[in-house]
Amino acid sequence: MTTTGARAASGVTHPLDPLTAEEIRAAVEIVRAQGRLTDRARFPTVALREPPKSNVLAFEDNGALDRQVEFVILDKGHKRTFETVVSVTRGEVVSWTEAPAGRQPPVLWEEWDEAEEAVKSDPRFIDACRRRGIDDLEFVFVDPVSSGNFGFEHERGKRLVRGVAYWRRDGRDNGYAYPIEGVIPIVDLYEGKVAELWEGPEIPLPPQPGRYAPDDVGELRNDLKPLEITQPEGLSFAVEGNRIEWQKWSMRVTMHPREGLVLHLLSYDGRPILYRAALSEMVVPYGDTSQAHFWKAVFDAGEYGLGKFANSLERDCDCLGEIVYLDALFCDEHGEPMTIKNAVCLHEEDHGILWKHYDGRSEDVEVRRSRRLVISYIATVGNYEYGFYWYLYQDGNIEHEVKATGIMQTQGLAEGQMPEYGALIAPRLGAMHHQHWFNYRFDFTVDGVKNSVYEVDTEPLPIDDSNPYGNAMMPIERLIGSESEGARDLSLQANRYWKVVNPAVTNDLGTPVAYKLMPGGNSTLLCHPDSPMAKRARFVGHHLWVTRYDPAERYAAGEYPNQSDPDELTGIPKFQEAGRALENEDVVVWYSFGHTHLTRPEDWPVTPVLRIGFTLAPEAFFSANPALDVPPPASHCRGASAEA
């Protein structure tokens, strides 16, 4: 693969091209040839080992490539975890290390089935179901939920999930309408059996189904007329491999098995803005204190792997209009290539007015319509769906939106009982209050690698001789330096935002160029800071963190959040302890944002989309409105002068 011809034949032409099926097979063969693994070895994470940033930035077409693959290997035969890097270019192992004791890779797909099989064959569980009126377990299903870590001595050293069980009336019923309340089997995934079963009061199944298919909801609306989106002259964007060009934007898009959608080398009109941007981690802590629910706080990326749960998207369903789809090629847990068809959707959308002005004296009108490029994928992890949407705009704005939908975690209730930490959503059925927290890692390269980060507060000025009417306001900028690395929070009163500046590059007005992070909706973590959940998710303790770039510092909650020790400092708080200089350096910005979901009946049986996100916007990156050159939509939109 070192020759141009071999590279072209394999389809690999750039260091950030996704792994091919041939590379995956070759890498797995190299690993197995070492003779160090048992037949129970599995591959939770297999991904391209991205080359050093400096090599990528200096790469020229037809340059030499050393394609490397990184593995997290769980050998259940030895109960050990290995971290391995191989070069498929050279056909050799680059490194092979054993992860420290207690590190647990993500839950495997096969463990979902193994956990359910173990639970449904356990006599204690069978008896608990029988006492709740379920004699036939054919339509019982068990969601294996990551167990967390609460310092229970008898759980130490085990690979565990806690089962949450539901019943269906038939194979297509909404089982979340029928939680088997108060029965929590704890499955030892190494042994493949139920290690312990927690059981609370015997609460009968709720009485009503929660079906939501068209045939189940009654008469459908009949007043919707067709809404068609057409582009008769074709698309305005181009896709070559994983490289996308649209308007003045250019980037590379890949799917990572853990992080999901990753944007690389994002630039506008040839000017770099982001080297890499992706979801680093997310966590969903629940607020119920009962034995059946207190432990629920799923790290969907690090404990399961969001990328591998991507949906195959369908035209006119998940995306509308003229679509280009990208497949996601991963390695399955047995070492075979697997393809998720249509995992990523690319399309354009009209987005209303871009800019407009009506001159009342001349009666001239200038108006431009906004168009945006949408890059999206949707992951289903258990009961929830998460849609991740990147929007690129003609004026240089970058927006990201998470759309959460799916089905809420439910709890069965006794007759007359009201949920203490949730809402009643159907007769004898509750849904627990919870939060959805996301952390994004931004490796900025604003017109170059060396950047500085400023916190910007807008402050009212005191009434004095220079401000006699008290109406003056002024943005106050504070450089985030090593002494405050990693600890900044939102302030509504100050209209706070943060900007990443390149002090060595100025626009035509002499102002240093910058991109600013503008928060959208957000919250604060509502579980107690001393709780095991808060300690394991310390990255949500602050909204913004800034660290010096280190390729080994990738994940907000550390490399192994599954069953992580609450008392061990990992992830961003550990990274920022170094106190590294941040001014005019290669910096990484981490942004945490959360949605507090106070549940309601309107969220049942399927939750309407909940939206949350942020915007990255140019600030002095340009010397004027960069979208002045967008052509007008039609001559009749330009007022009197056009008519004349």
C-alpha positions in Angstrom: 0.0 0.0 0.0 3.0 2.3 -0.1 2.9 2.8 -3.8 0.6 5.2 -5.6 -0.9 2.4 -7.6 -1.7 0.3 -4.6 -3.2 3.2 -2.8 -5.5 4.0 -5.8 -6.5 0.4 -6.0 -7.4 0.2 -2.3 -9.3 3.5 -2.5 -7.0 5.1 0.1 -5.6 8.4 -1.1 -5.5 10.5 2.1 -4.3 9.9 5.7 -7.8 10.5 7.0 -9.6 8.2 4.6 -11.8 5.6 6.5 -10.4 2.1 6.9 -11.2 -0.2 4.0 -12.5 -3.8 4.4 -9.2 -5.1 3.2 -7.3 -3.0 5.8 -9.6 -4.3 8.6 -9.1 -7.9 7.6 -5.3 -7.4 7.3 -5.1 -5.7 10.7 -7.2 -8.5 12.5 -5.0 -11.1 10.8 -1.9 -9.4 12.2 -3.3 -9.3 15.7 -4.4 -12.9 15.7 -1.1 -14.1 14.3 0.6 -13.0 17.5 -0.9 -16.0 19.3 -1.6 -14.0 22.4 -5.4 -14.3 22.4 -7.9 -17.0 23.3 -10.9 -17.9 21.1 -13.0 -15.7 23.5 -11.2 -12.5 22.4 -13.5 -9.8 21.0 -12.9 -6.5 19.3 -15.1 -3.7 21.0 -13.3 -0.9 19.2 -11.3 -1.0 16.0 -10.6 2.3 14.3 -8.1 4.2 12.1 -5.2 5.4 14.2 -5.1 9.0 13.0 -1.6 10.0 12.0 0.1 12.9 13.8 -1.6 16.2 13.1 1.6 17.7 11.7 1.9 14.9 9.2 -1.7 15.3 8.0 -1.4 19.1 7.7 1.8 18.7 5.7 0.4 15.9 3.5 0.5 16.3 -0.3 -1.2 14.2 -2.9 0.6 11.0 -3.6 2.6 11.3 -0.4 3.6 8.2 1.6 1.0 6.7 3.9 1.6 4.5 6.9 -1.9 3.2 7.6 -2.3 2.1 11.2 -5.2 0.6 13.0 -5.9 0.8 16.8 -7.7 -1.9 18.7 -9.3 -2.3 22.1 -9.4 -6.0 22.6 -11.4 -7.7 25.3 -10.2 -11.3 25.9 -12.9 -12.8 28.0 -11.0 -16.0 28.3 -8.3 -14.2 30.3 -10.5 -11.4 31.6 -8.0 -9.0 30.3 -8.1 -5.9 28.0 -5.4 -5.1 25.5 -4.6 -1.9 23.6 -3.0 -2.7 20.3 -1.8 -0.7 17.3 -0.8 -2.4 14.0 0.6 -1.0 10.8 -1.2 -2.6 7.8 1.2 -0.9 5.5 4.2 -2.6 7.1 2.3 -5.7 8.2 3.5 -5.5 11.8 2.5 -4.7 15.4 3.4 -1.2 16.5 2.5 -1.6 20.1 0.7 -4.1 22.4 -0.1 -3.2 26.0 -2.4 -4.5 28.6 -4.9 -2.0 30.1 -4.7 -1.6 33.8 -6.9 -3.8 35.9 -10.5 -2.7 36.2 -10.7 -1.0 32.8 -13.8 -2.2 31.1 -14.3 -1.8 27.3 -17.8 -1.0 26.0 -20.6 -3.5 26.3 -20.5 -5.9 23.3 -23.4 -6.5 21.0 -23.3 -10.2 21.7 -23.4 -9.4 25.4 -26.8 -7.9 24.9 -28.1 -11.3 23.7 -26.1 -13.2 26.3 -27.3 -11.0 29.1 -31.0 -11.4 28.1 -30.5 -15.2 27.7 -28.9 -15.5 31.2 -31.7 -13.4 32.8 -34.5 -15.3 31.2 -33.1 -18.7 32.2 -32.5 -17.7 35.8 -35.0 -19.4 38.2 -35.2 -16.3 40.4 -36.2 -14.1 37.5 -38.6 -16.6 36.2 -40.3 -16.8 39.6 -40.4 -13.0 39.9 -42.1 -12.8 36.6 -44.6 -15.5 37.5 -45.6 -13.6 40.6 -46.3 -10.6 38.5 -48.6 -12.5 36.1 -46.1 -13.4 33.4 -45.9 -17.2 32.9 -44.5 -17.2 29.3 -41.2 -15.4 28.9 -41.3 -15.4 25.1 -42.3 -11.7 25.0 -40.0 -10.6 27.8 -37.0 -8.6 26.8 -34.1 -7.3 28.9 -32.1 -4.1 28.2 -28.6 -4.6 29.5 -27.8 -1.2 31.0 -24.3 -0.3 32.1 -24.0 -0.8 35.8 -22.0 2.2 36.9 -19.8 1.9 40.0 -21.0 2.5 43.5 -18.1 0.9 45.4 -19.9 -2.3 46.2 -17.2 -4.7 47.3 -18.9 -7.8 45.9 -19.0 -6.2 42.4 -15.3 -5.3 42.3 -13.4 -6.9 39.4 -16.5 -8.1 37.6 -17.8 -7.2 34.2 -21.4 -6.3 34.9 -24.6 -5.0 33.4 -27.9 -4.4 35.3 -30.9 -5.8 33.4 -34.1 -3.7 33.0 -36.9 -6.0 32.0 -40.1 -5.4 30.0 -42.9 -7.4 28.6 -44.7 -7.2 25.3 -48.2 -8.5 24.5 -46.8 -9.7 21.1 -43.5 -9.4 19.2 -44.2 -5.8 18.0 -45.7 -4.2 21.1 -44.1 -1.3 22.9 -42.6 -3.1 25.9 -41.7 0.1 27.7 -45.4 0.4 28.5 -45.0 -2.8 30.6 -41.9 -2.5 32.8 -41.4 -5.5 35.1 -40.9 -3.1 38.0 -38.6 -3.8 40.9 -36.8 -6.8 39.4 -33.2 -6.0 38.6 -30.9 -8.9 37.6 -27.2 -8.1 37.7 -25.4 -10.1 35.0 -21.7 -11.1 35.2 -20.7 -10.9 31.6 -17.5 -12.9 32.1 -19.5 -15.8 33.5 -22.6 -15.4 31.4 -25.0 -15.7 34.4 -27.0 -13.7 36.8 -24.7 -12.9 39.8 -27.4 -11.2 41.9 -31.0 -10.3 41.6 -32.5 -7.2 43.4 -36.2 -7.5 44.0 -38.6 -4.9 45.4 -42.3 -4.8 46.0 -44.5 -6.9 43.6 -46.1 -4.2 41.4 -48.5 -5.5 38.7 -47.9 -4.6 35.0 -49.5 -1.3 34.0 -52.9 -1.7 32.3 -52.5 0.2 29.0 -50.4 -0.4 25.9 -48.2 2.3 24.4 -48.5 1.5 20.8 -47.7 4.3 18.3 -47.8 2.7 14.8 -50.4 4.2 12.4 -52.8 1.3 12.8 -52.8 1.9 16.6 -53.4 5.6 17.0 -56.8 5.9 15.4 -57.8 8.2 12.6 -54.8 10.0 11.0 -54.8 13.7 9.9 -56.1 14.1 6.4 -55.3 17.7 5.7 -51.6 17.5 4.9 -50.8 18.3 1.3 -47.6 17.1 -0.4 -44.5 19.1 0.3 -41.9 18.4 -2.3 -38.2 19.5 -2.3 -36.6 19.4 -5.7 -33.3 20.5 -7.2 -33.8 20.1 -10.9 -30.3 21.2 -11.8 -28.7 18.9 -9.3 -26.8 19.3 -6.1 -24.6 22.3 -5.2 -22.1 20.2 -3.2 -19.5 17.6 -4.3 -18.4 14.4 -2.6 -15.2 12.6 -3.4 -14.5 9.7 -1.1 -15.0 11.3 2.4 -14.1 14.8 1.2 -17.0 17.3 0.8 -17.0 20.7 -0.8 -20.0 23.0 -0.7 -20.0 26.7 -1.5 -16.8 27.9 0.1 -16.7 25.0 2.7 -14.4 22.0 2.6 -14.1 19.2 5.0 -13.6 15.4 5.5 -16.3 13.3 7.2 -15.8 10.0 8.9 -17.7 7.7 11.2 -15.9 6.5 14.3 -17.2 3.5 16.2 -17.2 5.3 19.5 -17.6 9.0 18.7 -19.9 8.7 15.7 -19.7 11.5 13.1 -16.3 13.3 13.0 -15.5 16.4 11.0 -11.9 16.9 9.9 -10.0 19.7 8.2 -13.0 22.1 8.2 -12.1 25.2 6.2 -13.9 28.2 4.6 -12.6 29.6 1.3 -9.3 27.7 1.9 -8.9 29.1 5.5 -8.7 26.5 8.2 -11.1 26.7 11.2 -11.2 23.2 12.8 -8.8 20.4 12.5 -11.2 18.0 14.2 -14.6 18.2 15.8 -16.6 15.4 17.3 -18.7 14.3 20.2 -16.3 13.2 23.0 -18.8 11.7 25.5 -22.3 11.9 26.7 -24.1 10.8 29.9 -27.7 10.5 30.9 -28.2 10.5 34.7 -31.6 9.7 36.1 -33.1 11.2 39.2 -35.0 8.4 40.9 -33.6 7.2 44.2 -35.2 3.7 44.3 -33.1 0.5 44.1 -34.5 -0.2 40.7 -33.4 3.1 39.2 -30.8 5.0 41.3 -27.8 3.6 39.4 -28.9 4.6 35.9 -26.4 7.0 34.2 -25.4 5.7 30.8 -22.3 7.0 29.0 -23.6 6.2 25.5 -20.3 6.8 23.7 -17.8 5.2 26.0 -20.0 2.4 27.4 -21.6 1.3 24.1 -20.1 3.1 21.1 -22.4 5.5 19.3 -21.1 5.0 15.8 -21.8 1.3 15.7 -25.5 2.1 16.7 -26.0 4.3 13.6 -29.3 3.8 11.7 -29.5 3.0 8.1 -31.3 6.2 6.9 -34.2 6.2 4.4 -35.0 8.8 1.8 -38.1 10.9 2.5 -38.2 9.6 6.1 -35.0 10.6 8.0 -33.9 13.2 5.3 -35.9 15.1 2.6 -34.8 16.4 -0.8 -31.9 15.4 -2.9 -29.7 13.2 -0.8 -26.2 11.8 -0.9 -25.6 9.0 1.6 -22.3 7.8 3.0 -22.0 4.3 4.3 -20.1 3.5 7.6 -17.6 0.7 7.5 -16.7 -0.8 10.9 -15.1 -3.9 12.3 -17.5 -6.1 14.1 -16.6 -7.7 17.5 -15.5 -10.9 15.8 -13.0 -9.1 13.6 -15.1 -9.0 10.4 -15.8 -5.8 8.3 -19.4 -4.7 8.7 -21.2 -1.9 6.7 -24.0 0.3 7.9 -25.6 1.4 4.7 -26.7 5.1 4.4 -25.3 5.9 7.9 -24.6 9.6 7.1 -27.0 11.9 5.2 -25.8 14.9 3.2 -28.4 17.4 1.8 -29.1 21.1 1.4 -31.9 23.0 3.0 -33.5 26.4 2.5 -33.1 28.3 5.8 -35.1 31.5 5.3 -33.6 34.9 4.9 -29.9 35.2 4.9 -29.9 39.0 4.8 -32.2 41.8 3.6 -32.7 45.5 3.4 -35.4 47.7 2.0 -34.4 51.3 1.1 -37.6 53.3 1.7 -36.2 56.3 -0.3 -35.3 54.5 -3.5 -37.6 51.6 -2.9 -34.8 49.3 -3.7 -34.9 45.9 -2.0 -32.0 43.5 -1.7 -32.7 40.1 -0.2 -30.8 36.8 -0.1 -32.1 33.5 0.9 -30.0 31.3 3.3 -29.1 27.8 2.3 -27.3 25.4 4.6 -25.6 22.1 4.1 -26.8 19.4 6.6 -24.5 16.5 7.6 -26.3 14.1 10.0 -26.7 10.7 11.4 -29.0 9.0 14.0 -28.0 6.5 16.6 -30.4 4.2 18.5 -29.1 3.0 21.9 -31.8 1.0 23.7 -34.9 3.1 24.1 -33.5 6.4 22.9 -32.7 7.9 19.5 -30.1 10.7 19.1 -29.9 12.6 15.9 -26.6 14.6 15.4 -26.8 17.4 12.9 -24.0 19.7 11.6 -25.2 22.7 9.7 -22.9 24.8 7.6 -24.0 28.3 6.4 -23.0 30.6 3.6 -22.0 33.3 6.1 -19.4 31.2 7.8 -21.6 30.0 10.7 -21.3 26.5 11.9 -24.2 25.1 14.0 -24.6 21.8 15.7 -27.9 20.4 17.0 -28.7 17.2 18.9 -32.2 15.9 18.4 -33.3 13.5 21.1 -36.3 11.3 20.6 -37.4 7.7 21.1 -39.0 6.3 24.2 -38.5 7.3 27.8 -37.3 5.0 30.6 -40.5 4.0 32.4 -41.4 2.6 35.9 -44.4 0.7 37.0 -46.5 2.1 39.8 -48.9 0.6 42.4 -52.5 1.6 42.4 -52.8 5.2 43.6 -49.0 5.7 43.6 -47.6 8.8 42.0 -43.9 8.9 40.9 -41.8 10.8 43.4 -39.0 11.7 40.9 -40.9 11.8 37.6 -44.3 12.3 36.0 -47.3 10.1 35.6 -47.6 9.5 31.8 -50.3 6.7 31.7 -52.3 4.8 34.2 -49.8 3.3 36.7 -46.9 4.2 34.5 -44.3 6.8 35.3 -41.3 8.3 33.5 -38.3 9.5 35.5 -36.8 13.0 35.3 -33.3 12.9 33.9 -30.7 14.9 32.0 -28.9 14.5 28.7 -25.4 15.7 28.8 -23.0 16.0 25.8 -19.4 17.0 25.5 -17.8 18.1 22.2 -14.1 18.2 21.6 -12.9 21.0 19.2 -9.4 21.0 17.9 -9.3 24.5 16.5 -6.9 25.7 13.8 -8.2 29.3 13.2 -6.0 30.4 10.3 -3.3 28.2 11.8 -2.4 25.8 14.6 -1.4 28.4 17.3 -4.5 30.0 18.9 -5.6 31.6 22.1 -8.9 31.4 23.9 -10.7 34.3 25.5 -13.8 34.5 27.7 -16.0 37.4 26.7 -18.5 39.0 29.1 -20.7 42.0 28.1 -20.9 44.3 31.1 -23.0 47.4 31.8 -20.9 50.4 32.7 -21.6 52.5 35.8 -23.3 55.9 35.4 -20.7 58.6 35.4 -19.6 61.6 33.3 -18.8 59.3 30.3 -22.1 57.4 30.7 -24.6 59.9 32.1 -27.7 57.9 31.0 -26.5 54.5 32.0 -26.9 52.9 28.6 -23.3 52.0 27.9 -22.2 48.4 27.6 -18.8 46.9 26.7 -17.4 43.4 26.0 -14.7 42.5 28.4 -12.2 39.9 27.2 -10.2 37.7 29.6 -7.5 35.4 28.3 -7.8 31.8 29.5 -4.4 30.9 30.6 -2.8 27.9 32.3 -3.9 29.0 35.8 -7.5 28.6 34.8 -7.2 25.7 32.3 -10.4 23.7 32.3 -12.9 25.5 34.5 -15.3 28.0 32.9 -19.0 28.3 33.2 -21.9 30.0 31.5 -23.2 33.4 32.7 -26.6 34.6 31.5 -26.1 37.9 33.2 -22.8 38.5 31.3 -24.1 37.1 27.9 -20.9 35.0 28.1 -19.3 33.3 25.2 -15.8 32.2 24.3 -13.7 32.9 21.2 -10.7 31.2 19.7 -8.3 33.8 18.3 -5.2 33.7 16.1 -3.2 36.6 17.4 -0.7 36.3 14.5 -3.3 36.9 11.8 -5.5 40.0 11.3 -8.3 40.9 9.0 -8.2 44.0 6.7 -9.2 46.2 9.7 -6.2 45.1 11.7 -8.3 42.9 14.1 -7.0 39.4 15.1 -9.2 36.7 13.4 -11.4 34.5 15.6 -14.2 32.1 15.8 -16.5 32.2 18.8 -18.5 29.5 20.6 -22.0 30.7 21.2 -23.8 28.5 23.7 -27.4 27.5 23.1 -29.7 25.9 25.6 -27.9 24.5 28.6 -28.2 23.5 32.2 -26.2 22.5 35.2 -25.6 19.0 36.5 -28.4 18.4 39.0 -27.1 15.3 40.9 -25.0 16.1 43.9 -21.4 16.8 43.1 -20.2 14.2 45.6 -22.4 11.5 44.1 -20.7 8.6 42.3 -22.5 9.7 39.0 -21.1 13.2 39.2 -17.6 12.0 40.0 -17.6 9.6 37.1 -18.9 12.4 34.8 -16.7 15.3 36.1 -16.6 16.7 32.6 -20.1 18.1 33.1 -18.9 20.0 36.2 -18.0 22.9 34.0 -19.4 24.1 30.7 -16.1 24.9 29.0 -12.6 23.4 29.4 -9.4 24.4 27.5 -6.4 22.2 27.3 -3.2 22.0 25.4 -3.3 19.7 22.5 -2.2 16.1 23.3 -3.2 13.3 20.8 -3.6 10.9 23.8 -6.3 13.1 25.4 -9.3 12.2 23.4 -12.3 11.5 25.7 -14.0 13.7 28.2 -14.6 10.9 30.7 -11.3 9.0 29.9 -10.7 6.0 27.8 -12.8 3.6 29.9 -15.9 5.1 31.5 -17.6 1.7 31.7 -17.7 0.9 35.5 -15.1 3.6 36.1 -14.0 4.3 39.6 -15.7 7.5 41.0 -12.6 8.2 43.1 -10.2 8.1 40.2 -9.6 11.3 38.4 -9.9 10.7 34.7 -10.7 12.6 31.5 -10.7 16.4 31.2 -10.1 17.2 34.9 -7.0 14.9 34.8 -5.8 16.5 31.5 -6.1 20.0 32.8 -4.0 19.3 36.0 -0.9 19.8 33.9 -1.4 23.5 33.9 0.1 23.9 30.5 0.5 27.3 28.8 -2.4 28.1 26.5 -1.6 31.5 25.0 -0.8 31.3 21.3 -0.6 27.5 21.5 -2.2 24.4 19.9 -5.3 24.4 22.0 -8.4 22.1 22.4 -11.7 23.4 23.6 -14.2 21.1 25.3 -17.8 22.2 25.6 -20.4 20.5 27.8 -24.1 21.2 27.4 -27.1 19.5 28.9 -30.9 19.3 28.6 -32.9 18.7 31.7 -35.8 16.5 30.7 -38.7 16.9 33.2 -41.0 14.3 31.8 -44.6 14.9 30.8 -47.5 12.9 29.4 -46.9 14.6 26.0 -43.6 12.7 25.8 -45.4 9.4 25.7 -45.4 6.9 24.0 -42.8 8.4 21.8 -41.1 11.7 22.7 -41.3 14.6 20.2 -37.8 15.7 19.3 -36.0 17.7 22.0 -33.4 20.0 20.6 -30.2 21.4 22.0 -26.9 22.6 20.6 -24.5 25.5 19.9 -23.1 27.8 17.2 -19.6 28.5 16.1 -19.5 31.9 14.4 -16.8 34.0 12.8 -15.8 37.1 14.8 -13.4 39.3 12.7 -12.5 36.3 10.7 -13.8 38.3 7.8 -13.6 42.0 7.1 -17.2 42.3 6.1 -20.3 40.1 5.5 -18.9 37.1 3.7 -22.2 36.3 2.1 -22.6 39.5 0.0 -21.7 37.4 -3.0 -24.6 35.1 -2.7 -26.8 35.7 -5.8 -30.3 37.1 -5.4 -33.1 34.5 -5.7 -34.9 36.2 -8.6 -35.1 39.6 -10.3 -38.6 40.3 -8.9 -37.2 40.2 -5.3 -35.1 43.4 -5.9 -37.7 46.1 -5.7 -38.3 49.2 -7.9 -34.9 49.4 -9.5 -35.2 45.9 -10.8 -38.6 46.6 -12.2 -37.3 49.7 -14.0 
